[in-house]
Each structure stands twice: as structure tokens, then as C-alpha cells.
Amino acid sequence: MKYEVIRSCIITGSAKKVGDHVDIEDNTIAENLMGIGRIVPVAEAIVIEDRSIAVTESSPKPKTRAKKK
């Protein structure tokens, strides 16, 4: 499972910096590091679709009224 390092530490013999994404196979190591606040699980990236309708540049602008005095 993938995890994100939130505090610098050494994981399986190599130094990891804040923001690094690591894949830890051993569940006991992952549970211990999460317990002391060094790593957090990373959710898979969600692909965001652009579902908006394209607005054409030639469409007329709405008319605005002047403010009342």
C-alpha cells in the first residue's frame, strides 16, 4: 500500500523526506509508523472530468440596467 511521509524518517534503511510517497509491504512497519505519526495512507488519484458545456465567444453579453439614483 502507498503511504505519504509527513515527518522525515528512515524507512527500511533509507531516509525519506516530507512529501515522499513510499510503498511499504510489511504491515507491522506501516502500522508502527502510522502510530507515531510519520506516515499517512495515500488515496489513489481521482481523475476529474470536465463536464462543463463549452461557451462560445460569440454569444451576446447580457444587458445590464443602470443603478437607480
C-alpha positions in Angstrom: 0.0 0.0 0.0 1.2 3.5 -0.7 1.9 6.0 2.1 2.9 9.6 2.2 5.7 10.7 4.6 4.5 13.6 6.9 7.6 13.7 9.1 11.2 12.9 7.9 12.2 9.5 9.0 14.2 6.4 7.9 12.1 3.6 6.3 13.6 0.2 5.5 17.1 1.6 5.7 16.7 4.7 3.5 16.0 8.3 4.5 12.6 9.7 3.4 11.7 13.4 3.3 8.4 15.0 3.9 6.0 14.6 0.9 7.7 11.4 -0.4 5.4 8.6 -1.4 6.6 5.1 -0.4 5.3 1.6 -0.9 5.5 -0.4 2.3 4.8 -4.2 2.0 5.3 -5.0 5.7 2.1 -4.2 7.6 3.7 -4.1 11.0 6.2 -1.4 9.9 3.4 0.6 8.3 1.2 0.4 11.5 4.1 1.4 13.7 5.0 4.4 11.5 1.3 5.5 11.4 1.1 5.1 15.1 3.9 7.5 15.8 2.7 10.0 13.2 5.3 9.6 10.5 3.2 8.4 7.5 -0.4 8.5 6.3 -2.1 6.4 3.7 -2.4 7.9 0.3 -5.7 7.6 -1.6 -5.5 6.9 -5.3 -5.6 10.0 -7.5 -9.2 10.7 -8.7 -9.5 11.8 -12.3 -11.7 14.8 -12.6 -13.6 15.1 -15.8 -14.5 18.5 -17.3 -18.2 18.2 -17.8 -18.9 21.8 -18.5 -20.6 22.9 -21.7 -18.3 24.9 -23.9 -19.4 28.6 -24.1 -18.8 30.2 -27.4 -17.1 33.6 -27.6 -19.7 35.0 -30.0 -22.7 34.7 -27.6 -24.2 38.1 -26.7 -23.5 39.6 -23.3 -26.5 40.1 -21.1 -27.8 43.6 -20.9 -27.4 45.4 -17.5 -29.6 48.1 -16.2 -28.2 51.3 -14.7 -28.5 51.8 -10.9 -31.3 53.9 -9.6 -30.3 57.2 -8.1 
